Amino acid sequence: LRVLEVGCGGGILTQSLAELGAVTTGIDVAPGPLTVAQLHAIETQMGEKIRYIETTAESFAEVEPESFDVVAALEMLEHVPDYRSTVYALAKLTRPGGKVFLSTINRSSKAYLMAVLGAEYVLNILPRGTHDYAKFIRPSELANAARDAGLLVKDITGYSYNPLTRGCKLVANPSVNYLVYAQKL
């Protein structure tokens, strides 16, 4: 199983999937977190099993089209200049029949309260200015972008984070954070 994580940061998901037996690649535009990911992979003797590359999804799609069975872009679409372009690149990177997993933040008043005011200003979980409300994406907008890119949206579900327990759980309502599962046609 060939898996790509786009926006892999420090490589937590990329390495976890490699440890489960997947052939993994992690890409990110930030060199600092990629260095951390590479060092962690070496320290845990996974360095030969994981590729980390500093690039964008759009650039990588030009060199590795239809190369991955699974593509994940979690909590990064709200940080890119053009999420539609990124979704198109994710679809291009995915083999026909392959799976795409996305997560992001809904553009809703509740999301603004929780993700910006709550996380950045009240609880100080994230640095102030981490999120730009204008870049949040409604589920319908992301589903349309996925369909336009040749993906069949199979499911959209919400998830919530509890800062007291530091745990996440799936919820029916995608009013704040949500996941999209799609398949390339």
C-alpha positions, 0 to 999 in steps of 0.5 A: 500500500503506497500512502502519501501524507500532504502537509506532513509536518513532523511526520507523526501520521506518515511514520505511524503508517510506515510502522503498520507496513505502508510504503509512505511518503510525507511532503511539506513546504516547511523545512523545519518540521521535515527535518524533525520528521527525518531525524525521528525516522532515523532514530526509530530505524524507519529512515529507509522506509519513509521518504520526506520531501520538501515540496507542494502537492501541486509540484509533486503531482507533476512528477508522481501522478497516480502513484498512491493508493491513499492520499491524506491531507489533514488540517492543512487545506485551511493554510494553503493559498488555493485549496481547490488547486491542492485538492486537484493535485491530491486527486492527480496523485491518487491512483484510480480507485484510490482513497483520499482523506481530508480534514479541515475547519468549517467556515461557521460562527461556531468554528470561529468561536472554537478554532480561533477565539477558543484555541488561540486566545482563550486556551492558548493551545495554538499561537495567535494568528494560526488560523485565518477565518476567511480560509476556512472551508465549508463542507459543501465547498470542499465536496464540490472541489473534490467532485470537480477534481474527479473524486467521489465523496463517500462520507463527510463527518465531524470530529471534535477535540477535547482540550481537557482530555486531549482526545478526539472523537467523531461526531455527526455535526461537521460545524467545526472540524470535519473529515472527508473521505473520497475515492478517485474515479 
